[in-house]
């Protein structure tokens, strides 16, 4: 590729669409719709301190978590983009208890469904920390009419595409369609996402672990032992490792994919099934991790092979550099729960 050539997201998608296994035009338009909605959300995030869009919305979502005003705004913008595009038949969102059919005439027979966390890490909005959007795209199982639950309860191995946007010091869109991972940075002067991180790869090793150590006393034995391993001094393995935990899943995942590292959100006494949601947090980032040469598991099993049983299903999550994941798995196996 000519290093002096600026490649926009739309150009890149069109050039690569021949590699899509099916629905080339629809998937191309859908990815473009996501980019447009992301630009709108990014604009509001950048202006959040100047307009009445910070703070609580005064309600709880289906997870029992306080909803931020920007959570609702992001959810509305992405759903509006999907309705206008017509490629999506239905949406599962973190913010909505039930699936949302998009039977607007255009999209009633759309061949794709999407799961999303419209604003991951929103508890950090008020303190100006990076947040993001996570999405996962599947082909419908049912063929016509309103979508059904079975359209969404598919294993992660069935994903057609997945990605995330990260709204930080710069705004990026990172996605995969199963042929590697590419990252695009929003150029505010052009108003376009431009290819900035081609063929992203996880380093096989890393020196960073990301976990909420405030929950240490509630962690499984294997996780406790692994954290102590990370903190021990051993120059041969570049230990002790650095502890880096932002509290925005997208931000922690993105940093570790670029620099090498491991992200862990295990099951705890208070969250025995884990806290992160399989369909719209773990599966899409697992798809990206694997396409970038990393690994994603629940501490034992491959995330993308887990059979979902409900749309807001939670699972433990280990994602990162493959050699670090292997060592973490060894500790989980050696120190099972009593």
Secondary structure, DSSP 8 states (H G I E B T S, - for coil): --TT---BHHHHHHHHGGGSSS-HHHHHHHHHHHHHHHHHHHHHHHTTTTTTT-SEEEEE-TTS-EEEHHHHHHHHHHHHHHHHH--EEEEEETT-SS-EE--SSSSTT-SEEEEEEEEETGGGGGGT--EEEEEEEEE-SS-SSS--GGGT---GGGEEEEEEEEESSSEEEEEESSS-EEEEEEETTTTEEEEEETT----S--SEEE--GGGGGGB-HHHHHHHHHHHS-BGGGTBS-EE---S-HHHHHHHHHHH--EEEE--BSS-TT-SEEIIIIIHHHHHHHHHTT-EEESSSSBGGG----STT-EE-EEEE-HHHHHHHHHHHHHS---
